[in-house]
Amino acid sequence: MSISSFLSLFFFSTGVLAADNTPVYDYDVLQYIDPLIGSANGGNVFAGASLPYGMAKAVADTDSQSNQGGFAFDGSNITGFSSLHDSGTGGSPSLGNFPLFPYVKCQNDDVNGCVYPKKERKTGYVSESVQASPGYFGLTMNSGIKVDTTVSHHASLFRFQFPTDNASSPLVLLDLSDLSDTRQDNGTVSVNADTGRMTGHARFLPSFGSGSYVPYFCADFKSPAGIRDTGIFVNSRASSEVKDLKISRSINGYPLPGGAFVRFHSNPDQTVLARVGLSFISSEQACSNAESEIPEFDFESTHSTAVKLWTEKMSPVRVSREGVNSSLLTNFYSGIYRTMVNPQDYTGENPLWNSKEPYFDSFYCLWDSFRSQLPFLTITDPTSVAKMIRSLIDTQRHLGWLPDCRMSLCKGFTQGGSDADIVLADAYIKGLSDNIDWEAGYAAVQKDAEEEPYDWSSEGRGGLVSWKSLNYIPVEDFDYLGFGPMTRSISRTLEYSYNDFVIAQMARSLNKTGDAEKYESRSGNWQNLFREDQTSYLNGNDTGFKGFFQPKYMNGTWGFQDPLACSNIDTSGKACSLTNNGPETFESSIWEYQFFVPHDMATLITLLGGPAQFTRRLDYLHDKGITYIGNEPAFLTVYQYHYAGRPAKSTSRIHTYIPSAFNPTPTGLPGNDDSGAMGSFVAISMMGLFPNPGQNMYLITAPFFESVQVTSPVTGKIATVRVENFDPAYRDVFVQSARLDGVVYNRSWVGHDFFTRGRELVLVLGRNESSWGTRDEDLPPSLSTRGVTLEEERDGRVDLGHGRGHVRGKRHQGYA
């Protein structure tokens, strides 16, 4: 055997080389995952034990003002340990149902010597004891009880290790409450006197939607000490004589504390294992889930399975560690990890309709996740995204509309447009199939564009009569077909325009030419709210920029909204969310929304005064702190310099925001993670390829690593971004030249086939901005510049090396 053959065989067998001798970085990435990132300061992440997209999510709940994900690492007090959670949400705390709470013993050895109400029993924890990793969470309470948690998909396993005390008789209670104390109607619990098994259910309210939901539980306990007694509690009193409880709300609307307990004999080994099965169907199914997934109460085995599943899900992406600080690796891989905590796979647990299709929940919300989370997963986990798409389509099939936001089996509130349209289009144009009924998917997005639901606060679009007749959403619209917050006329106009564009993309590829032309035309409606003479003032001084979006009445006359209202520097204190008397933009200012024309940046740049003036506006947005990188509308603005021929400035911006605004600490997120939106923004930004969602493109910037490799889970091909002249100090971060598959490449963007075909992009970096990616023909495509089609690329009618931005003489076919 030759030396070269021996080395190839050696490296392949150890995972350092792939079969085609391309380098693969083989190391355990789980060591770089810290679930505690964003668990304080409003990051609101779920920091506990979960499987990828798992339903069971176990963690300690605290009484923090930022406990939306259950545990907040901010010195707040523990109120219990529960098994259902969401991650990174805003609004009210979500889920946290049926918390357990342990006591070393009750005062005077009397069950009434333990404290039952949540607000009274809360206790601190030892800060240094908190540990979290994929599939695991643990800490030590101030009472000395060490608590470890792990999970299967539908069940959690808690291990309570009580201090050794021959006089102690540990008690564990289960409370019929949730994080936000929203229990409705009656809650029930029954406890078996012999086995200690607790079963029951209750009805609760969602945290950002309408309706209610009913979860079921089945809690079993295992201890070498054996069960001493069991019973129920109501408010602050308990009884070992009563085994069943049906409890209602109190007269003032606050749910009365109530639940069950199990108490154990004293024993030298004071370890209690608590297994909690979960279901949205029945307590019987909750028991079955627990028994099938964690049959032996084996903590180590359950944890080991969780680790294996996370290792598999994290396997597609590897980066070079050469010259890279471990904190950046933690930032990067933890961001990837958070993209797979939500949404949650509730397949088989949907009581609302019978279907053989998958069912996913906790899309919280698509207004947040369409921008980078779901496009990122389309690269790294397309199989799961295909299931999510099937779930969205099936939801429309049974409930009438694609959800814009969904949690706890309930309809969430719409924030902008019909954002599921973008999610479906993004998956469609990037070639996802895997049993997706795309004709049904197209019918669903078209319904969003054509039919107004009665309650468009929770689904679809409102104001469609005006949209079709006036070609914009007017302020103080007359909408007699449905109801919703009569606000956000500017942001809805901009977002509906983009929604129609992505529908046109799908229509083109499905050979629905008439539809494509109609929706393409409607995608230009955003221009009808652009007022070219509108100025903007900051602290009484003219900002020097003219031309901004403004609200317009039904009769065509202009209204007014200060372009800086609802910005990060707005000190008025006015609410900019879902209020009936709110502003005409949602969670963001006109100053920021002026850049939200993702499909036709070329026309927008012209309206805003040309590339140089557009670049000055983007600089002003970021340099003056008008934008807030902790909210998703800011994401694309970091990269829109590409469209003005200044891709180096996009690189400069992202290398400023990371790690200054995103760092691997509990306080390391600038805003709530929004089910992994912030995590995906960090991860895909550090890879150097950022999506413009709903379009087949990734904007190229300098990655944070010498090499990034992504193995396609579908084709098995390895896509590589490799840097020449990598600078660990991140001073030399500007692309001087590039090669794609060995050929000179001047475009500032690549298509999705970069990942599916396993292509190689080599970026030569230097200290200063260069001419790379700056010519008109190098720019990312826009609708008005008739962007390159996939068909033209496949047929070889486009010079990829020189990146011609359009094909002269060709009728535009969309650039799906």
N, C-alpha and C positions, 0 to 999 in steps of 0.2 A: 504493500500500500504506500502511495506517495505521501509526502509530508502534508501537501495541500489537502489531499483526500482525508487524511487522518484528522487534520484540524477541522475540516468541515464536518466530519462525523462527530467529533468531540463537541464542537460548539452547538451542533444541532441537537445532540442528545441532552445537553445541559440547558437548552432553551435560549442560548445566547444568539444563535443564528436560526433563521427560518429555513425552510426547505430550499429556497432560492438564494441562500447565503446572505440575505439582508439582515442587518443587525436587529435583534429584539432584546430589549432590556428586561431581564428576568429577575424580578425581585418582588418581595411581598409588599404590595402597596397599602395593605391594611394598616401597616405600622404608621402610615402618614395620615390616617383618617382620625379626626378629632370631632366627634359629634357635639362637643360643648361649644364650638365656634358659633357665635350668635345666640347663645343662651342667656345673655344679659343685654341691657341697654336697648331693648326693643327689637332685637333680632327675631325673637319669638320662635326659634327653631324647636323642633322636637329633639331632645337630647338623649332619649332613652333607647331601649332595645327594640329593634324592628328588623324584619326581613325586607328585601327589595319589594316595594309596593305592597307590603304586608298589611293585613287588617289589624292584627294585634300589635299594639305599641305600648310597651310598659315602661313606666317611669314614676319617679316621685313627683307629686303635685305640690305646688307651693302657693302661698297667698300673695305673691308678687303682683304688682300692677301690670307686669309683662309676662303673665303665666299662660298666654294663649297656647303654647305647646306643652303645658303641664309644669315642667321644671324650669325655673329661672335661677341661674347661678349668680345670685345677687345678695345672698345673706337672708333672704326671706325664709319663712317658716314652712315646714312640711305639714300638709293637711291630710295626706293619704298617698296611696300607691295604686294607680289605676291603669287600665289596659287598652283604652281607646283614646287616640289623640290625632290631631292634625299637626302640620308643621309650618311655621313661618307665617301664620295668618295674621291679618290685622283684625280690627273689629273686636268683638267679644271673644273671650276664651272658648275654645271649641272642645266638645266631648268631655273626656275626663270622668266617664261614668263609673259608678260602682267601686269607689276607692276602698282599698283595705287599709287598716291602721293597726299596728301592733303595740301591745303593752307588755312590759316585763312582768308586771303583776298589777292587780287592783288593790287599792288601799283597803286595809283590814281584811284582805282575802275575800272581799265581797264584790260580786259583779257590779254592784252599784257604786263601788269605789273607783271604777274607771270612768273617764270623761268621754262622752259620746258625741256631742255636737261639734261640728267641724271647726267652728270659729273658736271654740274653747279648748279643743284637744291639740291644736297645732303646736308644733315644737321645732326647735332648730336642729341643725345638722353640723357635723364637723367638716368645715370647708375643705381641709386637706384630704379628706377621705373620698371625695367625689371622683369616680372613675367612669369613663364611658368609651366604648369602642363598638364597632359594628356587631350588633346582636347582643350587646351587654350594657348594663348600667348598674352602678353600685355606690353606696355611701354608708356612713355610720351616723345614726341619729344621736342627738344629745343624751338620749336615754341609754346609750350604749348598745343598742340593737344594730347589728350589721345587716344590711339589706342588699341582696344581689338579685338582678332580674335578667331573664332572657326570654325568648319567644319562639313559637312556631308561627305558622301563617294565621291561625284563628285562635290561638291560645297563648297565654303567658304563664311563666313559672317564676314565682318569687321564693327566694330563700331567706328566711328570717333566722339569724343566729343571735340568740338572746344571751346576755351575760349569765355566767354560771352562778347560780344562787340556789342553794337547796330549799330555800323558803319561797322561791318564785313559782308562780303558776301562770305562764304566759297566756295572753288573750289576743286574738285577732278578730277585729270587727269588719263587717262589710256594710258600707253606707249606700243607701238608695239616692245618691245625689250625683251631680256632675260639677264641672269646674265653675259654671256660671249660675248654678242653683236655679235651673229652669224646669225642674220636674213639673209635669202637668198631670192632671187627673190623679189616678191612683198608681202607686208603686207597690209591688208585691215581692215578698221573699218568704221562702220556706227553708227550714234547716232540719236535717235528719238527725235525730237524737243519737243514733248509733254511729253513723259514719261521719257526721259533721258536714255532709254535702249541703251547699246552699244553692238554691235555684230561684230565679225570679226575673222581673223585668220592670220597666217603667217607661213613661213617655216624656220626651224632652223636646226642647226647641233648638233649631240650628243656630249657628252663631252669625250667619250673614245671608239669611234667606227666609223663605216663608214655609209654613207647614210645620210638621213635627215628625218625630221618628221614635221607634221603639226598639231598643237593644235588649237582648236577653243574655243572661250569664249562668254559668254553672261552675261553682267554686268547690274544689276538693282540697283536703289537707292531709299531710302525711308527717308524722313525728314519732320518734322512738318512745316518746313519753306517753303517748296515748291520750285520748280525749277524756277530759274530766267532766265537762258539761257543755251544753249549747243552749241558745235561746235567742230572743229578739230584744231590741231596744226601741224606745220611742222617746224622742227628745232627749232628756238627760237620765231617763230611768230604764233599767233592764230587768229581764226576768228569764230565769232558766226553766220556768214552767211552761211558757208559751213558745211554740215552735213556728207559728205562721203569723205573718203580718200583712195587712193591706192598709196602706197609709195614704192619706190625701194631702192636699195643700192646706196650709193654715188659713185662718179667716182673713189675714191681711195679705195673702198672696205669696208669702215666702214659704217655700217647702219645709215642712216640719222634718227635723232629723229623724231618721228611722232606718232600721236594718237588722242585721243578725250578728251573732258572735259565736265563736267556738273557743273554749278554754281548755288548756292542756295540763296534765299532771306535771309535777316537778320531776326533773330528771337530770343526771349529769350532762347528758347531751341535749342541750336546749335548742335544737334546730327544728324549725317548722318549715316544710315546703307547702306552698299554696299554689295550686294550679287553677287558673281561671279560663274556662272555655267561653267563647263569645259567639254570638249569632244574631242576625236580624230576622230570623225565621221563628225560632222557638228555643225554649230552654233545653228541650230534648236534643235539638241539633247542636246547641252549645256544648252539651255534655259529650255528644258524639265527636265533635271536633276535638275536644280536649283528649278524649280517650284514644282516638286514632293517631293524633299528632304527638302527644307526650304521654305514652301509655305507662311508663315506669317512673315518672317523676325524676328522670335522670337529668340533672342540671347540666353536667358537663357534656353529655351527649347532645342535648338540645342546643346548647351554645355552640358546640362543634359544627352541627349542621348549619346553623346560622352563618358561621364564619365561612364555611364552604360555599354557601349560596352567594355571599357578598364577594368572595374571591372570584367566583365565576363571573358575576356581573361587572366587576371592575377590570376584567381581563383584557378588553379590547384596547385600552389606552395605556401606553407606556412612554415615558420621557426619559431623556438622559439626565443623570444626576450629576454629571461632571461640572464642577464649579458652581453648583447651585446650593444655596442655603437650604437646610432642611425645612425652615419655616415656609419657604415658597412651595416646597413639595407638599407640605401639610395643607397650605391654602388651596392648592390645585386639586389634590385628590379628595379633600373634604368637600370641595365644591361639587365634584362629580358624584360623590356619595349622596349629597343632599338632593340631587336631581331624581333619585330613585326611592325616596322616602314617601312622597306623594307624587301622583295620585295613588289610590289604594285599590287593589284588586278584590272586589266584593263578589266575584263570580260564584254563583251558588248561594248567595246570601241576599238576593234581591227579592223582597216580598211584594213588589209593586206589579210585576208582570212575569209571566212564564216565557222563557226564551232559552234557546241553546247558544245564544251569542254570549260573549264575555260581558261582564258588567264592571266598570270602574267607577269609583266615587272619589270625592275630594279633589275635583278639578277646581282649584281654589286660588285664583279664578283664571279663566283662559285669557282674559285681558292682560294678565301678568305672564302666564306661561307660554303664550304663543311667540313671544319675542326671542327667547333663547332656550328655555328648558326643553320644550318638545322638539325644536330643531336639533338640539344637541343629542337627544335620545334617538332621533331618527338616524343619526350617524352611529351611535354606540350600541343601541338596543332597539333596532327596527322591529323586531318580532313583538316586543311589548307595545311599541307605538301602534302597530297594526291592530293589536287587540283593543287598544284605547280608541282607535278610529272606529272599529266595529261597534264598540260600546256606545260611542256618541251617535252613530247612525241608528243603532237599535233603540236608543233613548228617544230619538226623534220619531222613530216608527211607532212607538207605543204612547208617547206623551205629546206628539204633534210638532215639537220644535227641538232643534239642536240646543243643548244647554250652553249657556255662556259662563255659568258658574254653578257648581253643584257640590253639595256636601251633606253628609248624614242622610242620604236618600231624599234630599229636599232640593227644591229649586233655589239657587242663589240669585243674587241681584245682578242685572246687567250693568256694566260700568261705562261702556262706550258703544262700539258697534256689535255686530253679531260675530264674535271672534272665533267661534268654532269654524266659520267659513275659512279663515286663514289657516287654522290647524289642519283641516281636511285638504285644502289646496296645497299646503306645504308638503304633506305626505304624498299626495297624488303626483305632483310634478317631480318628486324625487324617487318615484318608481315603486313605492310600497304597494304590495298587492296582498299576498298571504290571506286569501279568503275574504278580502274586502269587496263588498258589493258597491262598486264605484258609480253605477247608474243610480242606485239608491242614495249614495252620498251626494251626487250632483243634484238630485231632486230635493234633497234636504237643504243644501245651501241656496238653491234657487228659490225655495219657499221663503227663506229668510229675506230675500231680495224683493219678493213680490207680494207676500201676504202679511198683514199686520195682526199680531195676536191681540187678544183682548187685554191681557196683562203683559205689556212689553217692558215692565220693570223687572221681569224675571226671565224673559226669553225673547228672541227675535228682535225686530226693530219697530220703533214707533215713528209716527209722522210720515208714513209712506205716501199718503196722498200729496203732501207738499213736496216730498222728495221727487216724485214723478212729474208733478206739474210745475213747480217752481225751480226744481233742480238744486235745492238746498233745504236744510232744516231751518225754518225761521224762528227767531225769538218770539215767544208768546204765540206759538203755533195754535191753530184751531184743529184739534185732533179729536174727531168724533168716533173713531173706530176702536180705540183702545185707551189705556191709561198707563201712566208712568210719570216720573219726575219731569215736569215741563221745563227742563233746564238743559245745559250742555249743548246748545244748538251748534256751536262752532266745532267742538270736539266730535260730536256725532256726525256732522257733515263731513269732516275729514276722515273719520273712521269708516263711515258708510262708503265713501269714495274708494277707499282701499279694499273694503269687503267686496265691492262690485268688481274691482280689478282682478282679484284672485279668482272670483267666479268666472270671469272672462277667460282666465288662464285655463281653467278646467274645461270650459266650453270649447275652446280652440282644440284642445287635445282630444276631445270626445267628438270632434267634427260637427259641433253644433254652432255653425258659423253665424247664423242670425243672432243667437244668444250672445255669442262672443262680441259681436259688433255693438249690440245694445249695451252690455255691461261695460265694455271698454269706453263707450261714450259717456255713460253715467259716472265712470271713475274719474272724469274730469270735473265733476260738480264742485269740487273743493275750490276751484278758481272763482266761483260766484260769491264767495265771502271775503275775497281779497280786496282790501281798500288801499289803493296805491298811494293815497295822500295821507294816510294815517301815520302819526308820529308817536314817539314813546319818550317819556320823561322818567329820569331817575333822580330822586332827591331834588326835584325842581329843575333839573338840567336836562336839556334835550340830549338824548343818547346819540343823535347824529344819524339815526336810521329812519328811513321812511318806507312805508308799505307794510301793513300787518293785516291779519284776519280780524274781522269785526262782525258782530251780530247784525243780522238784517231782518227787518219785519216782513210780514206777508205782502205788504204793498210795495216792497222793494226799497224802502227808505232805510237808512242806516241807524242802528243803535250804537251803543258805546260800551266797551269794557276796557279798562286800563290794561294794556298789554302785560304789565307786571303783576296784576292781581293774581292771586293763587300761586305765585312763584315762591321760591325758597327764601326770598328776601322781602316778601310781603308781610308787613307787620299789622295789617288791619284786623286780623283775628277772625275774619269771615270764614265760614265753612265752605270748603270747595269739594265736597263729596256729594252723596246722594240726598240732597235736600230739595224740598219743593220750591224754595226761593233762592236756590243757589246760583252760581255763576254759569257762564256759557262754555266753560271748559271744565274738564273733570280732573281733579287732583293735580293740576298743572296749569301753567299760564299760557296766554297767547304767545308770549315770547318763546316758550318751548314748543308749543303746538305748531308754530310757524314752520317747523322743520318736518312735520309729520305728513310727508307726501312720498312714502317709500317707493312708489311705483313710477313716479315721474319727477325725479330730482332735477333733470335737465330743465324742464319748464319752470320749476320752482326757483332754481338758481337764476334764471333769466328774470323772473318777476322781482327777485330780491336784489337785482342790480349787477348780476354777473358773478363769476367765480371769485374775484378778489373781494368784492363786497360781501358775498356769501360767507367766505372764510372769516372776514372780520366779525360778522354776526355770530358765527359759531364761537369764535374766540370770546366775544363779549358775553355770550350765554354762560360759558364755563368760567371765565376769569372773574366775572362779577358775582359768581355764586347764585345766579338766577336759577340754574338747573340744580336738581337734587339727585345725586347719583344713587341714593337709596330708594328711588322710585323708578319703575320700569320705563316710563317714557324717555328717561335720560339715556337709556342704553344705546340706541342707534345714533344719537347725536354725537357720541364719542367717535363714531366711524364715518360720519357723513362728509368729512373732508375729502374722502376718496372721490366723491362726485364733482368736486371742484378742482380735481387734479392735484390734490395735496395729501396723498396717503401717508406721507411722513408725519404730518400733524396728527393723524389718527393714532399712529404708533406712539407719538409723544404723549398724547392725552391718556391712553390706557396705561402707559408706564408711569404716569403720575397718579392715577386713581388706585393702581395696585402697586405697592401695598398700603398706600396712605389711607384709603377709605375701606379697604378690605384686607384684614390681617387675621392670622390664626389665633385669636383670643376669644374669650367669652363675649367681649364687647366689640368684636372685630367686624361687625356688619354695619353699614351706614343706615340700614332700614330693615324692616321685617323681611325675612327670606322669601316670603310668598311661595311656599311649597317648592322651593328649589330654584326659583327664578334668579335670585342673587348668586346662588351656587353655580348655576350654569353660566351666568355672565362671566364670573371669574374663570371658570374652567376653559370655556371656549375662547375667551380673550387671551388667556395665557398660551393657548395652542397656536394663536396667530391667524385664525380663520373664523371670522365672525359672520353669521348669517344675516341676510335681509329676509326675514321670514315671509313665506308665501311666494318666494322667487328662488330660482335655481342658481344661487350665487353665494359665495363666501368671500368677504373682503379681506385681503391679505395685509397683515401687519407682522412685525417682527415678534416671534414667539419668545417666551421667557426661558427657553431651554435650547440646548445645542441641537437636539433632535427630538421630534415628536412622532410617534408611530401609532396609527390607528388600524387595527385589524377589523375588517368588515365582518360582522357576524353572519352575513348572508353569503358573500362570495369567498371569504377567507383571505382575500387580498390585503396586503399591508400598504397603507398610504403613509407616506413619510414627508414631513417638513424638516429639512436639514439646513442648519446655519453654518455658513463659512465666516470666519472671523468673529466667533461668538465672544462676547465680552461679559464676564460674570459681574462686572460692576455696572452694567447696563447704561454705559455712556455711548457705545457704538451700537445704536439700535435702528439705524436708518438703512433701508434697502438701497443698495447701489445698483444691483442687477439681479436677475433671477433666471433660473433654468427650470423648465418643466419637462421631465423625462429626457433630460440632456439637451433640450433645445431652448435657445434664448427665448425668454418669455417676458413681455413688457406689460401685459395686463395687470391691473391691481386687484383682480378677482379670479376665482376659479369656480367651476361648476361642481355639482354633487358627484359626478362621475370620478372626481379626484379620489373619493373614498371607495366607491364600489369597484373601480378598476385598479385600485392600489397604485396610484401614480406617485411620483417623487417630485417635490418642489424644493429646489435649492435656492436659498436666499443669501446673497453676499452682502454683509452689513458693513457700515462705516460710521464715522463720527457725525457727518453732516448730511443734510437733506440733499437728495440727488434728483435727477430728471426721470428716474424710473417711475412708471405709472402716472405720468403727468400729462401726456398728450391726450387730445380728444379721443383718439382711437383706442386709448388704453383704459378709458373710464368704464365703470360698471354701466350696464344698459339701463336706459329709461324708456318708458312707453313712447315718448315723443321722438326719441332718436332711433326707434325701430330696432330694438335689441336683437342680438343674435339668437337664432333658434337652435334647439338641439338637433333638428333635422339638418340644418346647414352645417353644423359642426360635424355630424356623422358623415355627411356627404363630402366633406373636405372642401366646402365652398368658402371657408373662412381661414384666414391666415392666423393660426393660433400663436405663432411666434411673435408676430407684430401686433396681435390683438386688435384687429380692426373692429371698432365699436358698432358698426352697422354694415349691412350689405346693400350697396347701392343697386337700385333697379329691382329689388325684391319687395313684394308686398309683405307687410308685416304679418307673421303668423303667431305672434306671441312668443315669449321666450320661456316656455315651460320646461 
